Each structure stands twice: as C-alpha cells, then as structure tokens.
C-alpha cells in the first residue's frame, strides 16, 4: 500500500509538471484549480507545501478524481471555472452587480436591463450565489454591452440615473399615446401611412401610422424620438397643438396635391354607373368560366383545403418568445410552405420554403417537401444534415425545371440562438433591439433540387444568430420583397428592412406582421400579386414590462 501511495504521488507530481490542465490558476495567479472537480483547491500555487496540499485534495477530498483514474476536465472547461470565479468575486464585491428590481429579478449593470434571472427562490428563500452567478454568466453570453466593454459596468448612481430617465421616457410615451388616442389633431397620416406632426405640418417618415396596432404600439415611441429631435417645432411643455381638425385636413389635401373641391370626386353619383357596369361585366365573365370548369374548380378547392390543413394552424407557445405567421396564396394552391417542428430536447425546428411555379404542380411538391422536413428534423441533427437529407429525398421526384428555395433553422429557447442554413431563400432579417438596427443575415446556399450528395452540402453555410432581449428574426418568401405596384415597381429589400426597423420597438410579433403586410398593401395599392406571400416572425420578449421603471433594491 505504501508503494501504491508513492506511485500515486509520483504520477501526480509528473502531471503537475507536464499536464496543462493541472496548472490552471484563477485571475489572482495564485489559486490553483483542481483539474477534476474544477474547485479552487489550494490558495497559493507558489507555497512550499503546495504539492502536498494539492495531492491531499485530489486523493482524499475530490469527488471526481477517482484515484487519478478519471479523466481531467478539458482546458476549456477549466477556463469556464476561472470565468465563473471571476464573476463570483465581482458579484460579491461590487454593489452594482447585486441589484434586483421589481419581481425579484437581477438587473444587468452593463445593459441596465432587467433580466429573467430570479434572485429569490420560489419559496422566498435567497438563491445560492453560485446559482445566480451561473445565470449571470449565461446572460453575458448574449449581452451586447458586456461584449463591447466587458471590464466597464455602470455604477449604482449611473444605473439610478438611467432607470429614472427610462421611467420619464415611458411616462412621455404614455402621454403621447393618450394624445394620439383622444385628440383628432394627432390622428392624421399621409397616403403611405406616415404620421403627420401637427407642429411641423409634415409627414414624419419614422412614425408609422399605417395600422391600428402600429398607432398604439410603435407610433407613440417613434413620435417621442421626433419630438426630442432638433427638426421638430415642438418646444416642450404641454403636448397641445394650436391646429384645428379643419387645418389638419387642409394640410393632408395640400400634401396629396388635391384641392378642397376635388376631395369628394371619387364618390360622385356620375362615376358610379360606369363602375358598376364594368364590375357586372367582369362578374358575368367569371361566372361563365366557372360554369364551364366546375369540376376543375371543385378539385382545386379541395386541394386548397387539404393543403391548408397541412400547414400549422397556429405557432408554438414558448415561454419568453412570441411567434406570428402570415400566409397568403396568390392562387388556390400555393407553392409556399412553413412548419414548426418540436424537437425532443425542447428546441424548435422552423422551416420556410417556396416551390418554383404555382398551382397544383407546385402544391404537390410543397406537400412532399414539407413532409420530408418534418420527418428528417425529428433526428435532431444540425440544419446542414437535415437539409442535405431532404434534398436527397425530393431530388428524384422533381422535374428538371422545378427547384425549391428554403430556410431551415433550429431555435434554442434556452440559449436564445437560431442556427440555420439557407438554400437560395431570402435572407432572414435580424432586428437588434439594443441598437435599433436591422441586419440581413447573409449566407451562401444553393437551391434544393439542383445538385445532390456532397456537392450540394458543400454549397451550404451554417449560420447562427443570437437573439437579445427584444430582438426579432423575420423570415419571408420572395413574394414579400417582389410585391409590385401596377407600374411594376417592387417593394424591395430596402423597404422591407426599413419597415422591420420601424416596427421593431413594438416588441410584438403580431405588430411586426401587421406592419410589414400593411406597408406592402399600402405600397402596392391593391394591385393583384403574382406570387404567394409568407412571413414568420420570431420575437424574443424583452422581459417584465415593469422592469424599466422599477425601484432599485440591493440584494447583497
């Protein structure tokens, strides 16, 4: 036994000398981490009795060493322990790191946002410091302000000032919302849905008044930015304009190039008979055609209903997230498809696709492709593998002129990431709440049905998006971007991005859907479209609504 002990000691000494994982220290460059359990085991690596103390810990105290038989932690795992110890020390020593707000949640001293980190257990007991610090560590992995300046956090005084400013801003937004809801002078917009400022007498491009939801969610906050800018004639004080409703109506007429006398021209009785006669003629031709092709119409209607049943009736309900979907086929049978696929580990597979062409042929390929995604995604494999398998499944069934554009990704609600591959599909648009910006997440990707096997897989690029609080990701088919006016002008990527940016602050998937579709309809002015339109919004919720105006409370 003595010889065995000497052998163990010799082996341990050799590991201390040669193994990188046996020489990991904390930031103080003194405290030694056990390479098996990751705990700070010896206070001073340079002390004369260090080796004996470390050996005693590993052999007698460490629950994971197994007499030096168990494999040690990796260097990466030990570095995570170093970071954890660093955060724990700062949490214990810095009051600004121990602030909680209403609801008992932790306030990040970098972004000054309430998080979902509970500092009090459900039963009312204080959580362990290590548990809180682990959650803080995870938050920093997606905190933009921490990533930008990890060594610079706000003091308590700065945090108080920022929260007071946020509270004031929220009160101002509520005041503007009340004014927009009650005072008719504040309820005018131009033809494109831009709100008309009663102080400046001009449409404000960054204030969206195109839909009821935009007026209540987005417009008040956007109008506040305008009121606080140098361009606005509003000079502060009570939010009351000296304009009358009649004056605002005159401003609208002037902006639209109309005269007061010309305004009711669209409703004159003289115009009605001609309009009705044309409408009756068109309806008569339509009824005649339907009568000749009654069986075909019945078949198409059955196909339309069957296809619609294949698509999800509603998006999933995931805590901390909001989803919404818009789907509009240009013909009875659509080539667009989408699906939400719940995976076994709690992640969600999300697919959107567009089959080239329209009508029954596209609908058949759509059903086959959607089914292939639903089956292949259940493996839980990464998006590249799933898409490659689906491409192999559908390729033999596609006509030469048929191809599929698609985007398939996996949302991890715990890590707040969306990992995806794109196959010739439109780029997803990432709205970043912290910066108020929109980024098209570009990537390489070949349409499905063009190549097979490794040749196809090499053309794919795996990308990952991290969704911060209030961020959203918008997926859409090209029917949105290519929506046209009667003059064949396209809605386009730039207008789509600007619309997403304008509606991002609402923090609602429904608001984003309504804003984008409203903007498309305003732009196209009712002109019939030649392509299907599908839109999915993945919205990460910003957190408790009361957080920005909560009273500070030191949890230390």
C-alpha positions as CSV (number, residue, x, y, z in Angstrom):
1,X,0.0,0.0,0.0
2,X,2.9,2.4,0.8
3,X,4.4,1.7,-2.6
4,X,1.0,2.4,-4.2
5,X,0.8,5.7,-2.4
6,X,4.3,6.5,-3.6
7,X,3.4,5.6,-7.1
8,X,0.3,7.8,-7.0
9,X,2.3,10.7,-5.6
10,X,4.9,10.2,-8.4
11,X,2.2,10.1,-11.0
12,X,0.6,13.2,-9.6
13,X,3.9,15.1,-9.5
14,X,4.5,14.2,-13.1
15,X,1.1,15.5,-14.1
16,X,1.7,18.8,-12.2
17,X,4.9,19.2,-14.2
18,X,3.7,18.3,-17.7
19,X,-0.1,18.4,-18.0
20,X,-1.6,21.8,-18.9
21,X,-4.9,21.1,-17.1
22,X,-3.0,20.6,-13.8
23,X,-1.7,24.2,-13.9
24,X,-4.8,26.4,-14.3
25,X,-4.9,29.3,-11.9
26,X,-7.6,31.9,-11.0
27,X,-7.2,35.6,-12.0
28,X,-5.1,36.2,-8.9
29,X,-2.4,33.9,-10.5
30,X,-2.1,32.1,-7.2
31,X,-5.3,30.0,-6.5
32,X,-5.0,26.5,-8.0
33,X,-8.0,24.8,-9.6
34,X,-8.5,21.1,-9.2
35,X,-8.4,19.6,-12.7
36,X,-11.1,17.1,-11.8
37,X,-13.8,19.0,-10.0
38,X,-12.8,22.5,-11.1
39,X,-13.0,23.8,-7.5
40,X,-10.4,26.3,-6.1
41,X,-8.4,23.8,-4.1
42,X,-5.1,25.4,-3.0
43,X,-4.8,29.1,-2.2
44,X,-1.2,29.6,-3.2
45,X,0.4,27.7,-6.1
46,X,3.8,29.0,-5.0
47,X,3.8,27.9,-1.4
48,X,6.4,25.2,-0.3
49,X,3.7,22.7,0.6
50,X,1.6,23.2,-2.5
51,X,2.2,19.8,-3.9
52,X,1.2,18.0,-0.7
53,X,-1.9,20.1,-0.3
54,X,-3.0,19.6,-3.9
55,X,-2.3,15.8,-3.7
56,X,-4.3,15.6,-0.5
57,X,-7.3,17.3,-2.1
58,X,-7.2,15.1,-5.2
59,X,-6.8,11.8,-3.4
60,X,-8.9,12.5,-0.2
61,X,-11.4,15.3,-0.9
62,X,-12.2,15.5,-4.7
63,X,-15.3,13.5,-5.5
64,X,-14.4,13.1,-9.2
65,X,-10.7,12.2,-9.3
66,X,-11.1,8.5,-8.7
67,X,-7.5,8.0,-7.5
68,X,-6.1,9.7,-10.6
69,X,-8.0,7.2,-12.8
70,X,-10.8,9.6,-14.0
71,X,-10.0,11.9,-17.0
72,X,-9.5,15.5,-16.0
73,X,-11.6,18.4,-17.2
74,X,-10.6,20.0,-20.5
75,X,-8.8,23.3,-20.6
76,X,-11.9,24.9,-21.9
77,X,-14.0,23.6,-19.0
78,X,-11.4,24.8,-16.5
79,X,-11.3,28.3,-18.2
80,X,-15.1,28.4,-17.7
81,X,-14.5,27.8,-14.0
82,X,-12.0,30.7,-14.0
83,X,-14.6,33.0,-15.5
84,X,-17.2,31.8,-13.0
85,X,-14.9,32.5,-10.1
86,X,-14.1,36.0,-11.6
87,X,-17.8,36.8,-11.9
88,X,-18.5,35.4,-8.4
89,X,-15.8,37.7,-6.9
90,X,-17.2,40.7,-8.7
91,X,-20.7,39.8,-7.7
92,X,-19.7,39.6,-4.0
93,X,-17.5,42.8,-4.1
94,X,-19.4,45.1,-6.4
95,X,-22.7,46.5,-5.2
96,X,-23.7,47.3,-8.8
97,X,-23.6,43.6,-9.6
98,X,-26.2,42.8,-6.8
99,X,-29.1,45.0,-7.9
100,X,-32.6,43.5,-8.2
101,X,-35.7,45.2,-9.4
102,X,-39.4,44.5,-9.1
103,X,-40.2,40.9,-9.4
104,X,-37.0,39.9,-7.7
105,X,-35.0,39.7,-10.9
106,X,-31.4,40.7,-11.4
107,X,-30.5,43.9,-13.2
108,X,-27.5,43.7,-15.5
109,X,-25.0,46.5,-14.7
110,X,-23.8,46.6,-18.3
111,X,-27.0,46.9,-20.4
112,X,-29.1,48.2,-17.4
113,X,-31.9,45.9,-18.4
114,X,-34.0,43.7,-16.1
115,X,-33.2,40.0,-16.9
116,X,-35.1,36.8,-16.3
117,X,-32.6,35.8,-13.6
118,X,-34.5,35.3,-10.3
119,X,-32.5,36.3,-7.2
120,X,-35.1,34.7,-4.9
121,X,-36.2,31.1,-5.0
122,X,-39.9,30.4,-5.5
123,X,-40.4,29.6,-1.8
124,X,-39.0,33.1,-0.9
125,X,-35.5,31.9,0.1
126,X,-32.4,33.5,-1.2
127,X,-30.8,31.6,-4.1
128,X,-27.2,30.4,-3.8
129,X,-24.6,32.8,-5.1
130,X,-23.2,30.1,-7.4
131,X,-26.6,29.6,-9.0
132,X,-27.1,33.3,-9.6
133,X,-23.6,33.7,-11.0
134,X,-24.1,30.8,-13.4
135,X,-27.2,32.5,-14.8
136,X,-25.3,35.9,-15.0
137,X,-22.6,34.1,-16.9
138,X,-25.2,32.8,-19.4
139,X,-26.7,36.3,-19.7
140,X,-23.3,37.9,-20.5
141,X,-23.0,35.5,-23.5
142,X,-25.8,37.4,-25.2
143,X,-25.4,40.9,-23.7
144,X,-24.3,43.4,-26.4
145,X,-23.0,45.9,-23.8
146,X,-20.9,43.4,-22.0
147,X,-19.4,42.0,-25.2
148,X,-18.5,45.6,-26.2
149,X,-16.8,46.6,-22.9
150,X,-16.5,43.6,-20.5
151,X,-14.5,45.5,-18.0
152,X,-16.7,48.6,-17.8
153,X,-20.0,48.4,-16.0
154,X,-22.3,51.2,-14.6
155,X,-22.1,52.4,-11.1
156,X,-25.2,52.4,-8.8
157,X,-25.5,56.1,-9.3
158,X,-25.4,55.8,-13.1
159,X,-27.9,52.9,-13.0
160,X,-30.3,55.0,-10.9
161,X,-30.0,57.9,-13.4
162,X,-30.6,55.6,-16.4
163,X,-33.7,54.0,-14.8
164,X,-35.1,57.4,-13.8
165,X,-34.6,58.5,-17.4
166,X,-36.2,55.3,-18.7
167,X,-39.2,56.0,-16.3
168,X,-39.5,59.5,-17.6
169,X,-39.4,58.3,-21.2
170,X,-42.1,55.7,-20.5
171,X,-44.3,58.4,-19.0
172,X,-43.8,60.6,-22.0
173,X,-44.7,57.7,-24.4
174,X,-47.9,57.1,-22.4
175,X,-48.8,60.8,-22.7
176,X,-48.2,60.8,-26.5
177,X,-50.2,57.6,-26.8
178,X,-53.1,59.2,-24.9
179,X,-52.9,62.3,-27.0
180,X,-52.9,60.2,-30.2
181,X,-55.9,58.2,-29.0
182,X,-58.0,61.2,-27.9
183,X,-57.1,64.3,-29.9
184,X,-58.1,64.1,-33.6
185,X,-55.4,66.6,-34.5
186,X,-52.8,64.0,-33.6
187,X,-54.5,61.3,-35.8
188,X,-53.7,62.3,-39.4
189,X,-51.4,60.5,-41.8
190,X,-50.4,60.7,-45.4
191,X,-51.2,58.2,-48.2
192,X,-48.2,56.0,-47.3
193,X,-49.2,55.7,-43.6
194,X,-46.6,58.2,-42.2
195,X,-47.9,60.2,-39.3
196,X,-48.3,64.0,-39.8
197,X,-46.9,66.1,-37.0
198,X,-49.3,68.9,-36.1
199,X,-46.4,71.1,-35.0
200,X,-44.3,70.6,-38.1
201,X,-47.2,70.2,-40.6
202,X,-45.3,67.5,-42.4
203,X,-45.3,63.6,-42.6
204,X,-42.7,62.0,-40.4
205,X,-41.1,59.1,-42.2
206,X,-40.1,57.3,-39.0
207,X,-43.5,57.4,-37.3
208,X,-45.7,54.6,-38.6
209,X,-49.4,55.3,-38.5
210,X,-50.4,52.7,-41.2
211,X,-52.3,50.2,-39.0
212,X,-54.3,50.3,-35.7
213,X,-51.6,48.2,-34.0
214,X,-48.8,50.5,-35.2
215,X,-50.7,53.5,-33.9
216,X,-50.9,52.1,-30.4
217,X,-47.6,50.2,-30.1
218,X,-45.0,51.8,-32.4
219,X,-46.1,55.3,-33.2
220,X,-46.0,56.9,-29.7
221,X,-42.5,55.8,-29.1
222,X,-41.4,56.8,-32.6
223,X,-43.1,60.2,-32.2
224,X,-41.2,60.8,-28.9
225,X,-37.9,60.5,-30.8
226,X,-39.2,63.1,-33.3
227,X,-40.4,65.5,-30.6
228,X,-37.0,65.3,-28.9
229,X,-35.1,66.0,-32.1
230,X,-33.9,69.3,-33.4
231,X,-36.1,69.0,-36.5
232,X,-39.4,69.2,-34.6
233,X,-41.0,72.6,-34.0
234,X,-42.4,71.4,-30.7
235,X,-40.6,73.3,-27.9
236,X,-41.5,71.1,-24.9
237,X,-44.2,71.7,-22.2
238,X,-47.8,70.6,-22.6
239,X,-48.4,68.5,-25.7
240,X,-51.1,70.6,-27.2
241,X,-51.2,71.9,-30.8
242,X,-52.9,75.1,-31.9
243,X,-54.1,73.4,-35.1
244,X,-57.8,72.6,-35.7
245,X,-59.1,69.5,-37.4
246,X,-60.1,71.6,-40.4
247,X,-56.5,72.9,-40.7
248,X,-55.1,69.4,-40.5
249,X,-57.5,68.3,-43.2
250,X,-56.2,71.1,-45.4
251,X,-52.6,70.0,-44.7
252,X,-53.5,66.5,-45.8
253,X,-55.1,67.8,-49.0
254,X,-52.1,70.0,-49.7
255,X,-49.7,67.2,-49.2
256,X,-51.7,64.9,-51.6
257,X,-51.9,67.6,-54.2
258,X,-55.7,67.8,-54.0
259,X,-57.9,70.8,-53.6
260,X,-60.8,71.0,-51.2
261,X,-63.3,70.9,-54.0
262,X,-61.7,67.8,-55.6
263,X,-61.7,65.7,-52.5
264,X,-65.2,64.1,-52.8
265,X,-64.8,63.5,-56.5
266,X,-64.4,59.7,-56.0
267,X,-67.9,59.4,-54.5
268,X,-69.8,61.4,-57.2
269,X,-73.0,59.7,-58.4
270,X,-71.9,60.2,-62.0
271,X,-69.0,57.8,-61.6
272,X,-71.0,55.0,-60.0
273,X,-73.0,53.6,-63.0
274,X,-69.8,53.2,-65.2
275,X,-68.0,51.4,-62.3
276,X,-70.9,49.1,-61.6
277,X,-71.4,48.3,-65.2
278,X,-67.7,47.3,-65.5
279,X,-67.9,45.2,-62.4
280,X,-71.1,43.4,-63.5
281,X,-69.4,42.6,-66.8
282,X,-66.4,41.1,-65.1
283,X,-68.5,39.0,-62.7
284,X,-70.5,37.7,-65.7
285,X,-67.4,36.5,-67.4
286,X,-66.1,34.9,-64.2
287,X,-69.4,33.0,-63.6
288,X,-69.4,31.8,-67.2
289,X,-65.8,30.4,-66.9
290,X,-66.6,28.8,-63.5
291,X,-69.6,27.1,-65.0
292,X,-67.5,25.6,-67.8
293,X,-64.8,24.4,-65.4
294,X,-67.0,23.5,-62.4
295,X,-65.3,20.1,-61.8
296,X,-61.8,21.7,-62.0
297,X,-62.8,24.4,-59.6
298,X,-64.2,21.8,-57.2
299,X,-60.9,19.8,-57.4
300,X,-58.9,23.0,-56.8
301,X,-60.9,23.9,-53.8
302,X,-60.5,20.5,-52.3
303,X,-56.7,20.7,-53.0
304,X,-56.6,24.2,-51.4
305,X,-58.4,23.0,-48.2
306,X,-56.2,19.9,-48.0
307,X,-53.0,21.9,-48.4
308,X,-54.1,24.5,-45.8
309,X,-54.7,21.6,-43.3
310,X,-51.0,20.6,-43.9
311,X,-49.8,23.9,-42.5
312,X,-49.7,24.6,-38.8
313,X,-52.9,26.2,-37.6
314,X,-51.0,28.3,-35.0
315,X,-47.4,28.9,-34.0
316,X,-45.9,27.2,-30.9
317,X,-46.2,28.7,-27.4
318,X,-42.7,29.1,-25.9
319,X,-42.1,31.0,-22.7
320,X,-40.1,34.1,-23.4
321,X,-40.9,34.1,-27.1
322,X,-43.7,35.4,-29.3
323,X,-44.4,34.0,-32.8
324,X,-46.7,35.0,-35.6
325,X,-47.3,33.9,-39.2
326,X,-48.9,35.4,-42.3
327,X,-49.7,33.3,-45.3
328,X,-51.5,34.4,-48.5
329,X,-51.6,32.3,-51.6
330,X,-51.9,34.1,-55.0
331,X,-53.7,31.0,-56.4
332,X,-55.9,28.4,-54.9
333,X,-53.0,26.0,-54.4
334,X,-49.8,27.5,-53.1
335,X,-46.1,26.7,-53.5
336,X,-45.1,28.4,-50.3
337,X,-44.9,26.3,-47.1
338,X,-43.8,26.6,-43.5
339,X,-43.7,24.5,-40.4
340,X,-42.8,24.5,-36.7
341,X,-41.3,21.1,-35.6
342,X,-41.0,20.5,-31.9
343,X,-37.8,18.5,-31.2
344,X,-37.3,16.1,-28.3
345,X,-34.8,18.3,-26.4
346,X,-37.1,21.3,-26.3
347,X,-35.7,23.1,-29.3
348,X,-37.9,24.0,-32.3
349,X,-37.2,23.4,-35.9
350,X,-38.5,26.1,-38.2
351,X,-38.7,25.7,-41.9
352,X,-40.0,28.0,-44.7
353,X,-39.9,27.2,-48.4
354,X,-41.0,28.3,-51.8
355,X,-41.5,25.9,-54.8
356,X,-40.8,27.4,-58.2
357,X,-44.1,27.9,-60.1
358,X,-47.7,28.0,-58.8
359,X,-50.8,25.9,-58.9
360,X,-51.3,22.2,-58.4
361,X,-47.8,21.0,-59.5
362,X,-46.2,23.4,-57.0
363,X,-48.7,22.3,-54.4
364,X,-47.7,18.6,-54.8
365,X,-44.0,19.3,-54.5
366,X,-44.8,21.6,-51.5
367,X,-46.6,18.8,-49.6
368,X,-43.7,16.3,-50.3
369,X,-41.0,18.7,-49.2
370,X,-42.8,19.8,-46.0
371,X,-43.3,16.1,-45.1
372,X,-39.7,15.3,-45.7
373,X,-38.6,18.2,-43.4
374,X,-41.0,17.1,-40.7
375,X,-39.6,13.5,-40.7
376,X,-35.9,14.4,-41.1
377,X,-35.9,17.1,-38.5
378,X,-37.0,14.7,-35.8
379,X,-33.5,13.3,-35.7
380,X,-32.3,16.5,-34.0
381,X,-29.4,16.7,-36.4
382,X,-27.9,20.1,-37.3
383,X,-29.6,22.1,-40.1
384,X,-26.9,21.2,-42.7
385,X,-27.5,17.5,-42.2
386,X,-31.3,17.8,-42.2
387,X,-31.4,19.9,-45.4
388,X,-28.9,17.6,-47.2
389,X,-31.1,14.6,-46.4
390,X,-34.3,16.4,-47.5
391,X,-32.6,17.4,-50.8
392,X,-31.7,13.8,-51.4
393,X,-35.3,12.7,-50.6
394,X,-37.0,15.1,-53.1
395,X,-34.5,15.4,-55.9
396,X,-35.6,12.2,-57.8
397,X,-39.2,13.5,-57.7
398,X,-38.5,17.0,-59.1
399,X,-39.0,17.9,-62.8
400,X,-35.9,19.4,-64.4
401,X,-37.4,23.0,-64.3
402,X,-38.6,22.7,-60.7
403,X,-36.5,23.8,-57.7
404,X,-37.1,24.6,-54.1
405,X,-35.8,27.6,-52.1
406,X,-35.9,27.1,-48.3
407,X,-34.5,28.1,-45.0
408,X,-34.3,25.6,-42.1
409,X,-33.2,26.5,-38.6
410,X,-33.3,25.4,-35.0
411,X,-34.3,27.8,-32.3
412,X,-32.8,27.1,-28.9
413,X,-35.1,29.0,-26.4
414,X,-32.6,28.3,-23.6
415,X,-29.6,29.7,-25.3
416,X,-31.6,32.2,-27.4
417,X,-29.9,31.2,-30.6
418,X,-31.2,30.4,-34.1
419,X,-28.9,28.2,-36.1
420,X,-29.8,27.8,-39.8
421,X,-28.9,27.1,-43.4
422,X,-30.3,28.8,-46.4
423,X,-31.0,27.2,-49.8
424,X,-31.4,30.1,-52.2
425,X,-34.0,31.7,-50.0
426,X,-34.4,35.3,-49.0
427,X,-32.1,36.4,-46.1
428,X,-33.6,36.5,-42.7
429,X,-33.8,40.0,-41.2
430,X,-32.5,40.3,-37.6
431,X,-33.9,43.3,-35.7
432,X,-31.5,44.2,-32.9
433,X,-33.4,46.0,-30.1
434,X,-30.3,47.3,-28.3
435,X,-29.1,49.2,-31.3
436,X,-32.4,49.8,-33.1
437,X,-30.9,48.3,-36.3
438,X,-31.8,45.6,-38.8
439,X,-29.3,43.3,-40.3
440,X,-29.9,40.9,-43.2
441,X,-28.1,37.7,-42.1
442,X,-26.4,36.8,-45.3
443,X,-25.0,33.3,-46.1
444,X,-24.2,31.0,-49.0
445,X,-26.7,28.4,-50.1
446,X,-27.8,26.6,-53.3
447,X,-31.5,26.0,-54.2
448,X,-32.7,22.4,-53.5
449,X,-33.1,20.2,-56.5
450,X,-30.0,21.5,-58.3
451,X,-27.2,19.1,-57.0
452,X,-27.1,16.0,-54.8
453,X,-24.9,14.5,-52.1
454,X,-21.6,16.1,-51.1
455,X,-21.7,18.6,-54.0
456,X,-24.9,20.1,-52.6
457,X,-23.8,20.0,-49.0
458,X,-20.6,21.9,-49.8
459,X,-22.7,24.8,-51.1
460,X,-24.4,25.3,-47.7
461,X,-23.2,27.6,-45.0
462,X,-24.3,27.1,-41.4
463,X,-25.0,30.4,-39.6
464,X,-26.1,31.3,-36.1
465,X,-28.0,34.3,-34.8
466,X,-28.2,35.2,-31.1
467,X,-31.4,36.9,-30.1
468,X,-31.0,39.5,-27.3
469,X,-34.0,40.8,-25.3
470,X,-36.5,42.5,-27.6
471,X,-34.8,41.2,-30.7
472,X,-36.8,39.6,-33.6
473,X,-36.0,37.5,-36.6
474,X,-38.2,37.9,-39.7
475,X,-38.3,35.1,-42.3
476,X,-40.2,35.7,-45.5
477,X,-40.6,34.4,-49.1
478,X,-39.8,36.4,-52.1
479,X,-43.5,37.3,-52.6
480,X,-43.0,39.9,-49.9
481,X,-39.9,41.5,-51.4
482,X,-41.2,41.2,-55.0
483,X,-44.7,42.6,-54.4
484,X,-45.3,45.0,-57.2
485,X,-47.3,48.2,-58.0
486,X,-49.3,48.5,-61.2
487,X,-46.2,50.2,-62.6
488,X,-44.2,47.0,-61.8
489,X,-42.1,48.7,-59.1
490,X,-41.0,46.2,-56.5
491,X,-41.4,46.6,-52.7
492,X,-37.8,45.6,-52.4
493,X,-35.2,44.6,-49.8
494,X,-34.6,48.2,-48.7
495,X,-38.3,49.0,-47.9
496,X,-38.7,45.6,-46.2
497,X,-35.7,46.3,-43.9
498,X,-36.9,49.8,-43.1
499,X,-40.4,48.6,-42.3
500,X,-38.9,45.9,-39.9
501,X,-36.8,48.6,-38.3
502,X,-39.8,50.9,-37.7
503,X,-41.9,48.2,-36.2
504,X,-39.2,46.5,-34.1
505,X,-39.6,48.7,-31.0
506,X,-43.2,47.4,-30.6
507,X,-41.7,44.1,-29.3
508,X,-44.6,42.1,-30.7
509,X,-44.6,39.5,-33.5
510,X,-48.2,40.5,-34.4
511,X,-47.2,44.1,-34.6
512,X,-44.3,43.2,-37.0
513,X,-46.5,41.1,-39.2
514,X,-49.2,43.8,-39.4
515,X,-46.6,46.5,-40.0
516,X,-44.9,44.6,-42.9
517,X,-48.1,43.4,-44.6
518,X,-49.7,46.9,-44.1
519,X,-46.7,48.5,-45.7
520,X,-46.8,46.1,-48.6
521,X,-50.5,46.7,-49.2
522,X,-50.1,50.5,-49.0
523,X,-47.2,50.3,-51.5
524,X,-49.0,48.1,-54.0
525,X,-52.3,50.0,-53.6
526,X,-54.3,46.8,-54.0
527,X,-52.6,45.7,-57.3
528,X,-53.0,41.9,-57.7
529,X,-49.8,40.0,-56.9
530,X,-48.2,37.2,-58.9
531,X,-46.6,35.3,-56.1
532,X,-47.5,33.8,-52.7
533,X,-46.7,35.8,-49.6
534,X,-45.5,34.1,-46.4
535,X,-44.0,35.7,-43.3
536,X,-42.8,34.3,-40.0
537,X,-41.7,36.5,-37.1
538,X,-39.7,35.1,-34.1
539,X,-39.8,37.6,-31.3
540,X,-37.8,37.3,-28.1
541,X,-39.7,39.1,-25.4
542,X,-37.9,42.0,-23.7
543,X,-38.7,40.8,-20.1
544,X,-41.0,42.1,-17.4
545,X,-42.9,45.2,-18.5
546,X,-42.4,46.9,-15.2
547,X,-38.6,46.4,-15.2
548,X,-37.6,49.8,-16.8
549,X,-39.4,51.8,-14.1
550,X,-38.7,49.5,-11.1
551,X,-37.3,50.8,-7.8
552,X,-33.7,49.7,-7.1
553,X,-33.1,47.2,-4.4
554,X,-29.7,46.0,-3.3
555,X,-29.8,42.2,-2.9
556,X,-26.5,41.9,-1.2
